[in-house]
Amino acid sequence: MSEHTNYTFRKGEIIVVDKPLNWTSFDVVNKIRWKLRKKYDLKRFKVGHAGTLDPLASGLLIICTGKKTKESQFLTAEDKTYTGTFLLGKTTPSYDLETVYDKEYPIDHITPELIEEAVQQFIGTQEQTPPIFSAKKVDGKRAYESARKGKEIVLKTNTITLHEFTVSTERFPEIDFRITCSKGTYIRSIAHDFGKALNCGATLIALRRIRSGDFDITEAKSVEDWLDIIETTEITDHQDLGT
């Protein structure tokens, strides 16, 4: 990379990463933390993320370092924008491609008008049930841990708001969407509930976060780009050295 900017990672930075597909959010944090520990020759280095992305989702992931980790809870609370794709007519237990298709439904009755009517039902404030394959805790355990063992789980609903929900039916039965929503919204659950509204089932087959609060995907750099920036950043700030 030719671009070079001095960062004070130990003092605290907010960096915007374009998380790759099949990486967990913790994979990204761990990779960047490892590089920072090596760069600063420290056994410990504060690094955290603001708003988890599932492994099967890509896009904007906010990473905080140093004292900026204290701001992560505020960054997590911001509205977020996603693009992606629902597949109509098939469902999975996890509502996405983490698990295999288990049921198939007819889609002959679906029209553009029905789809638009369904979309309108989701705009605004509503109660949403998280997927059982989620990190929500039930009786002290992550829901997905119990779900993978076939145990029955009852999750409490969350109050969420969809500010924007637009779709394209050009690739039917795949429905491309754009959603702007409040904190705590599960797009997988929207896929599931959208399929129920159309009486045909649906699965989330692609998801990308493109905005979180004031941060946009156009500002994001790849993990490799950030590792290169860390490697080439000069440690010149006394505060960054901790002295």
Buried (B, 14 or more C-beta within 10 A) or exposed (E): EEEEEEBBBBBBBBBBBBBBEEBBBEBBBEBBBEBBBEBBEEEEBBBBBBBEBBBBBBBBBBBBBBBBBEBBEEBBEBBBBBBBBBBBBBBBBBBBBBBEBEEEBEBEEBEEEBBEEBBEEBBEEBEBBBBBBBEBEBEEEBBBBBBBEEEEBEBEEBEBBBEEBEBEBEEBBBBBBBBBBBBBBBBBBBBBBBBEBBEBBBBBBBBBBBBBBEBEBEEBBEBEBBBBBBEEBEBEBEEBEEE
